[in-house]
Amino acid sequence: MRAALEERNAWRLERAAAKVEEAVQKGFLTTPMKAWARDLCVADEAAFDRFVASAAPAYAHLTSYAVTAAPPRKRVSAGASVSSEAADVARQLGLWPEALSD
């Protein structure tokens, strides 16, 4: 009987750890929240599920890439003209307007 209970508890811990890891990967939790989330999921799995269902993935941006693998935009040829608005912005930034065409 004791072995069955230990096996059941081990299964619950594994299931809770998997659910928490999925929530971290989707941005619902941060790494420091893992212990709390695991404890909640082990104690009351339905409450953890309600939390994830009602929460926004506020931390998803922490695990996404800032730079994609997309190819760079096509460069403007050296002889291309710059719009007056772009030239004004370049001057405000202390740049030569021609620097925008490179």
MOMO-V598575 format. One record per helix or strand of 2 or more residues. SS is the DSSP state (h for helix, s for strand). FROM is the first residue (numbers start at 1). LEN is the number of residues. Records with the same first field share a line. If there is no record, write none. Layout:
# MOMO-V598575
SS->FROM-LEN / FROM-LEN
This chain:
# MOMO-V598575
h->2-24 / 31-13 / 45-10 / 60-3 / 84-9 / 97-5
